[in-house]
Amino acid sequence: MYSKSKNGECVIIGLYVDDMIIFGTCMDIVSRTKLFVGSNFEMKDIGVANVILDVRIIRKGDSILLSQEQYIEKLLRKFGYYDFKPVSIPYDANSKLMKNRGLYVSQPQYAQIIGSLLHLMSFSRPDISYEVGRLSKYTQCPN
């Protein structure tokens, strides 16, 4: 991530492997930055970003909304939980976890699930941090 701020204008360049996103406080500074980068490096402008790193960018007037719905759906499909029904019951901190007697989850798969939830939690879902923290204690022996 690179940023430059001058005279009340700001531009930010985000790089990830071979992808780049440029955004700023006004289109003029974004255009000037694209010209500068394009004159120094080979670059292809694919236009306005709608999704970057599984984060959907939704524009509403002057506002921008970032959504990880696409990432969550991808995780649910990957780990076979897409068809489960969501519940809106708050987690009871006094509940006792019991030995898994249902479907066996391998340790590597459990670690992947916990890692994915940690990523989700740190980006946009701090409300799941208690539950993920509690479940992450069982990464070495998930059953």
Contact map, one row per residue, 1 for C-alpha under 8 A:
11100000000111100000000000000000000000000000000000000000000000000000000000000000000000000000000000000000000000000000000000000000000000000000000
11110000000111000000000000000000000000000000000000000000000000000000000000000000000000000000000000000000000000000000000000000000000000000000000
11111000011110000000000000000000000000000000000000000000000000000000000000000000000000000000000000000000000000000000000000000000000000000000000
01111100011100000000000000000000000000000000000000000000000000000000000000000000000000000000000000000000000000000000000000000000000000000000000
00111111111000000000000000000000000000000000000000000000000000000000000000000000000000000000000000000000000000000000000000000000000000000000000
00011111110000000000000000000000000000000000000000000000000000000000000000000000000000000000000000000000000000000000000000000000000000000000000
00001111100000000000000000000000000000000000000000000000000000000000000000000000000000000000000000000000000000000000000000000000000000000000000
00001111110000000000000000000000000000000000000000000000000000000000000000000000000000000000000000000000000000000000000000000000000000000000000
00001111111000000000000111001000000000000000000000000000000000000000000000000000000000000000000000000000000000000000000000000000000000000000000
00111101111100000000000110001000000000000000000000000000000000000000000000000000000000000000000000000000000000000000000000000000000000000000000
00111000111110000000011110001100100000000000000000000000000000000000000000000000000000000000000000000000000000000000000000000000000000000000000
11110000011111000000011100000000000000000000000000000000000000000000000000000000000000000000000000000000000000000000000000000000000000000000000
11100000001111100001111000000000000000000000000000000000000000000000000000000000000000000000000000000000000000000000000000000000000000000000000
11000000000111110001110000000000000000000000000000000000000000000000000000000000000000000000000000000000000000000000000000000000000000000000000
10000000000011111111100000000000000000000000000000000000000000000000000000000000000000000000000000000000000000000000000000000000000000000000000
00000000000001111111000000000000000000000000000000000000000000000000000000000000000000000000000000000000000000000000000000000000000000000000000
00000000000000111110000000000000000000000000000000000000000000000000000000000000000000000000000000000000000000000000000000000000000000000000000
00000000000000111111000000000000000000000000000000000000000000000000000000000000000000000000000000000000000000000000000000000000000000000000000
00000000000000111111100000000000000000000000000000000000000000000000000000000000000000000000000000000000000000000000000000000000000000000000000
00000000000011110111110000000000000000000000000000000000000000000000000000000000000000000000000000000000000000000000000000000000000000000000000
00000000000011100011111000000000000000000000000010000000000000000000000000000000000000000000000000000000000000000000000000000000000000000000000
00000000001111000001111100000100110000000000000000000000000000000000000000000000000000000000000000000000000000000000000000000000000000000000000
00000000001110000000111110000100000000000000000000000000000000000000000000000000000000000000000000000000000000000000000000000000000000000000000
00000000111100000000011111101100000000000000000000000000000000000000000000000000000000000000000000000000000000000000000000000000000000000000000
00000000111000000000001111101000000000000000000000000000000000000000000000000000000000000000000000000000000000000000000000000000000000000000000
00000000100000000000000111111100000000000000000000000000000000000000000000000000000000000000000000000000000000000000000000000000000000000000000
00000000000000000000000111111110000000000000000000000000000000000000000000000000000000000000000000000000000000000000000000000000000000000000000
00000000000000000000000001111111000000000000000000000000000000000000000000000000000000000000000000000000000000000000000000000000000000000000000
00000000111000000000000111111111100000000000000000000000000000000000000000000000000000000000000000000000000000000000000000000000000000000000000
00000000001000000000011101111111110000000000000000000000000000000000000000000000000000000000000000000000000000000000000000000000000000000000000
00000000000000000000000000111111111000000000000000000000000000000000000000000000000000000000000000000000000000000000000000000000000000000000000
00000000000000000000000000011111111100000000000000000000000000000000000000000000000000000000000000000000000000000000000000000000000000000000000
00000000001000000000010000001111111110000000000000000000000000000000000000000000000000000000000000000000000000000000000000000000000000000000000
00000000000000000000010000000111111111000000000000000000000000000000000000000000000000000000000000000000000000000000000000000000000000000000000
00000000000000000000000000000011111111100000000000000000000000000000000000000000000000000000000000000000000000000000000000000000000000000000000
00000000000000000000000000000001111111110000000000000000000000000000000000000000000000000000000000000000000000000000000000000000000000000000000
00000000000000000000000000000000111111111010000000000000000000000000000000000000000000000000000000000000000000000000000000000000000000000000000
00000000000000000000000000000000011111111110000000000000000000000000000000000000000000000000000000000000000000000000000000000000000000000000000
00000000000000000000000000000000001111111100000000000000000000000000000000000000000000000000000000000000000000000000000000000000000000000000000
00000000000000000000000000000000000111111100000000000000000000000000000000000000000000000000000000000000000000000000000000000000000000000000000
00000000000000000000000000000000000011111110000000000000000000000000000000000000000000000000000000000000000000000000000000000000000000000000000
00000000000000000000000000000000000001111111000000000000000000000000000000000000000000000000000000000000000000000000000000000000000000000000000
00000000000000000000000000000000000011001111100000000000000000000000000000000000000000000000000000000000000000000000000000000000000000000000000
00000000000000000000000000000000000000000111110000000000000000000000000000000000000000000000000000000000000000000000000000000000000000000000000
00000000000000000000000000000000000000000011111000000000000000000000000000000000000000000000000000000000000000000000000000000000000000000000000
00000000000000000000000000000000000000000001111110000000000000000000000000000000000000000000000000000000000000000000000000000000000000000000000
00000000000000000000000000000000000000000000111110000000000000000000000000000000000000000000000000000000000000000000000000000000000000000000000
00000000000000000000000000000000000000000000011111000000000000000000000000000000000000000000000000000000000000000000000000000000000000000000000
00000000000000000000100000000000000000000000011111110000100000000000000000000000000000000000000000000000000000000000000000000000000000000000000
00000000000000000000000000000000000000000000000111110001110000000000000000000000000000000000000000000000000000000000000000000000000000000000000
00000000000000000000000000000000000000000000000011111111100000000000000000000000000000000000000000000000000000000000000000000000000000000000000
00000000000000000000000000000000000000000000000011111111100000000000000000000000000000000000000000000000000000000000000000000000000000000000000
00000000000000000000000000000000000000000000000000111110000000000000000000000000000000000000000000000000000000000000000000000000000000000000000
00000000000000000000000000000000000000000000000000111111000000000001011000000000000000000000000000000000000000000000000000000000000000000000000
00000000000000000000000000000000000000000000000000111111100000000111111000000000000000000000000000000000000000000000000000000000000000000000000
00000000000000000000000000000000000000000000000001110111110000000111110000000000000000000000000000000000000000000000000000000000000000000000000
00000000000000000000000000000000000000000000000011110011111000011110000000000000000000000000000000000000000000000000000000000000000000000000000
00000000000000000000000000000000000000000000000001000001111100011110000000000000000000000000000000000000000000000000000000000000000000000000000
00000000000000000000000000000000000000000000000000000000111111111000000000000000000000000000000000000000000000000000000000000000000000000000000
00000000000000000000000000000000000000000000000000000000011111111000000000000000000000000000000000000000000000000000000000000000000000000000000
00000000000000000000000000000000000000000000000000000000001111100000000000000000000000000000000000000000000000000000000000000000000000000000000
00000000000000000000000000000000000000000000000000000000001111110000000000000000000000000000000000000000000000000000000000000000000000000000000
00000000000000000000000000000000000000000000000000000000001111111000000000000000000000000000000000000000000000000000000000000000000000000000000
00000000000000000000000000000000000000000000000000000000111101111100000000000000000000000000000000000000000000000000000000000000000000000000000
00000000000000000000000000000000000000000000000000000000111100111110000000000000000000000000000000000000000000000000000000000000000000000000000
00000000000000000000000000000000000000000000000000000011110000011111000000000000000000000000000000000000000000000000000000000000000000000000000
00000000000000000000000000000000000000000000000000000011110000001111110000000000000000000000000000000000000000000000000000000000000000000000000
00000000000000000000000000000000000000000000000000000111000000000111111100000000000000000000000000000000000000000000000100010000000000000000000
00000000000000000000000000000000000000000000000000000011000000000011111110000000000000000000000000000000000000000000000000000000000000000000000
00000000000000000000000000000000000000000000000000000111000000000011111111000000000000000000000000000000000000000000000000000000000000000000000
00000000000000000000000000000000000000000000000000000110000000000001111111100000000000000000000000000000000000000000000000000000000000000000000
00000000000000000000000000000000000000000000000000000000000000000001111111110000000000000000000000000000000000000000000000000000000000000000000
00000000000000000000000000000000000000000000000000000000000000000000111111111000010000000000000000000000000000000000000000000000000000000000000
00000000000000000000000000000000000000000000000000000000000000000000011111111100000000000000000000000000000000000000000000000000000000000000000
00000000000000000000000000000000000000000000000000000000000000000000001111111110000000000000000000000000000000000001000000000000000000000000000
00000000000000000000000000000000000000000000000000000000000000000000000111111111110000000000000000000000000000000000000000000000000000000000000
00000000000000000000000000000000000000000000000000000000000000000000000011111111110000000000000000000000000000000000000000000000000000000000000
00000000000000000000000000000000000000000000000000000000000000000000000001111111100000000000000000000000000000000000000000000000000000000000000
00000000000000000000000000000000000000000000000000000000000000000000000000111111100000000000000000000000000000001000000000000000000000000000000
00000000000000000000000000000000000000000000000000000000000000000000000000011111111000000000000000000000000000000000000000000000000000000000000
00000000000000000000000000000000000000000000000000000000000000000000000000011111111100000000000000000000000000000000000000000000000000000000000
00000000000000000000000000000000000000000000000000000000000000000000000010011001111100000000000000000000000000000000000000000000000000000000000
00000000000000000000000000000000000000000000000000000000000000000000000000000001111110000000000000000000000000000000000000000000000000000000000
00000000000000000000000000000000000000000000000000000000000000000000000000000000111111000000000000000000000000000000000000000000000000000000000
00000000000000000000000000000000000000000000000000000000000000000000000000000000001111100000000000000000000000000000000000000000000000000000000
00000000000000000000000000000000000000000000000000000000000000000000000000000000000111110000000000000000000000000000000000000000000000000000000
00000000000000000000000000000000000000000000000000000000000000000000000000000000000011111000000000000000000000000000000000000000000000000000000
00000000000000000000000000000000000000000000000000000000000000000000000000000000000001111100000000000000000000000000000000000000000000000000000
00000000000000000000000000000000000000000000000000000000000000000000000000000000000000111110000000000000000000000000000000000000000000000000000
00000000000000000000000000000000000000000000000000000000000000000000000000000000000000011111000000000000000000000000000000000000000000000000000
00000000000000000000000000000000000000000000000000000000000000000000000000000000000000001111100000000000000000000000000000000000001000000000000
00000000000000000000000000000000000000000000000000000000000000000000000000000000000000000111111000000000000000000000000000000000000000000000000
00000000000000000000000000000000000000000000000000000000000000000000000000000000000000000011111000000000000000000000000000000000000000000000000
00000000000000000000000000000000000000000000000000000000000000000000000000000000000000000001111100000000000000000000000000000000000000000000000
00000000000000000000000000000000000000000000000000000000000000000000000000000000000000000001111110000000000000000000000000000000000000000000000
00000000000000000000000000000000000000000000000000000000000000000000000000000000000000000000011111000000000000000000000000000000000000000000000
00000000000000000000000000000000000000000000000000000000000000000000000000000000000000000000001111100000000000000000000000000000000000000000000
00000000000000000000000000000000000000000000000000000000000000000000000000000000000000000000000111110000000000000000000000000000000000000000000
00000000000000000000000000000000000000000000000000000000000000000000000000000000000000000000000011111000000000000000000000000000000000000000001
00000000000000000000000000000000000000000000000000000000000000000000000000000000000000000000000001111111000000000000000000000000000000000000001
00000000000000000000000000000000000000000000000000000000000000000000000000000000000000000000000000111111000000000000000000000000000000000000000
00000000000000000000000000000000000000000000000000000000000000000000000000000000000000000000000000011111000000000000000000000000000000000000000
00000000000000000000000000000000000000000000000000000000000000000000000000000000000000000000000000011111100000000000000000000000000000000000000
00000000000000000000000000000000000000000000000000000000000000000000000000000000000000000000000000011111110000000000000000000000000000000000001
00000000000000000000000000000000000000000000000000000000000000000000000000000000000000000000000000000011111011000000000000000000000000000000011
00000000000000000000000000000000000000000000000000000000000000000000000000000000000000000000000000000001111111000000000000000000000000000000010
00000000000000000000000000000000000000000000000000000000000000000000000000000000000000000000000000000000111111100000000000000000000000000011110
00000000000000000000000000000000000000000000000000000000000000000000000000000000000000000000000000000000011111110000000000000000000000000000000
00000000000000000000000000000000000000000000000000000000000000000000000000000000000000000000000000000000111111111000000000000000000000000000000
00000000000000000000000000000000000000000000000000000000000000000000000000000000000000000000000000000000111111111100000000000000000000000010010
00000000000000000000000000000000000000000000000000000000000000000000000000000000000000000000000000000000001111111110000000000000000000000011000
00000000000000000000000000000000000000000000000000000000000000000000000000000000000000000000000000000000000111111111000000000000000000000000000
00000000000000000000000000000000000000000000000000000000000000000000000000000010000000000000000000000000000011111111100000000000000000000000000
00000000000000000000000000000000000000000000000000000000000000000000000000000000000000000000000000000000000001111111110000000000000100110010000
00000000000000000000000000000000000000000000000000000000000000000000000000000000000000000000000000000000000000111111111000000000000000000000000
00000000000000000000000000000000000000000000000000000000000000000000000000100000000000000000000000000000000000011111111100000000000000000000000
00000000000000000000000000000000000000000000000000000000000000000000000000000000000000000000000000000000000000001111111110000000000100000000000
00000000000000000000000000000000000000000000000000000000000000000000000000000000000000000000000000000000000000000111111111000000100100000000000
00000000000000000000000000000000000000000000000000000000000000000000000000000000000000000000000000000000000000000011111111100000000000000000000
00000000000000000000000000000000000000000000000000000000000000000001000000000000000000000000000000000000000000000001111111111000000000000000000
00000000000000000000000000000000000000000000000000000000000000000000000000000000000000000000000000000000000000000000111111111111100000000000000
00000000000000000000000000000000000000000000000000000000000000000000000000000000000000000000000000000000000000000000011111111100000000000000000
00000000000000000000000000000000000000000000000000000000000000000000000000000000000000000000000000000000000000000000001111111100000000000000000
00000000000000000000000000000000000000000000000000000000000000000001000000000000000000000000000000000000000000000000000111111100000000000000000
00000000000000000000000000000000000000000000000000000000000000000000000000000000000000000000000000000000000000000000000111111111100000000000000
00000000000000000000000000000000000000000000000000000000000000000000000000000000000000000000000000000000000000000000000011111111100000000000000
00000000000000000000000000000000000000000000000000000000000000000000000000000000000000000000000000000000000000000000000010001111110000000000000
00000000000000000000000000000000000000000000000000000000000000000000000000000000000000000000000000000000000000000000000010001111111100000000000
00000000000000000000000000000000000000000000000000000000000000000000000000000000000000000000000000000000000000000000010010001111111110000000000
00000000000000000000000000000000000000000000000000000000000000000000000000000000000000000000000000000000000000000000000000000011111111000000000
00000000000000000000000000000000000000000000000000000000000000000000000000000000000000000010000000000000000000000000000000000001111111100000000
00000000000000000000000000000000000000000000000000000000000000000000000000000000000000000000000000000000000000000100110000000001111111110000000
00000000000000000000000000000000000000000000000000000000000000000000000000000000000000000000000000000000000000000000000000000000111111111000000
00000000000000000000000000000000000000000000000000000000000000000000000000000000000000000000000000000000000000000000000000000000011111111000000
00000000000000000000000000000000000000000000000000000000000000000000000000000000000000000000000000000000000000000100000000000000001111111110000
00000000000000000000000000000000000000000000000000000000000000000000000000000000000000000000000000000000000000000100000000000000000111111110000
00000000000000000000000000000000000000000000000000000000000000000000000000000000000000000000000000000000000000000000000000000000000011111111000
00000000000000000000000000000000000000000000000000000000000000000000000000000000000000000000000000000000000000000000000000000000000000111111111
00000000000000000000000000000000000000000000000000000000000000000000000000000000000000000000000000000000001001100100000000000000000000111111110
00000000000000000000000000000000000000000000000000000000000000000000000000000000000000000000000000000000001000100000000000000000000000001111110
00000000000000000000000000000000000000000000000000000000000000000000000000000000000000000000000000000000001000000000000000000000000000000111111
00000000000000000000000000000000000000000000000000000000000000000000000000000000000000000000000000000000111001000000000000000000000000000111111
00000000000000000000000000000000000000000000000000000000000000000000000000000000000000000000000000110001100000000000000000000000000000000100111
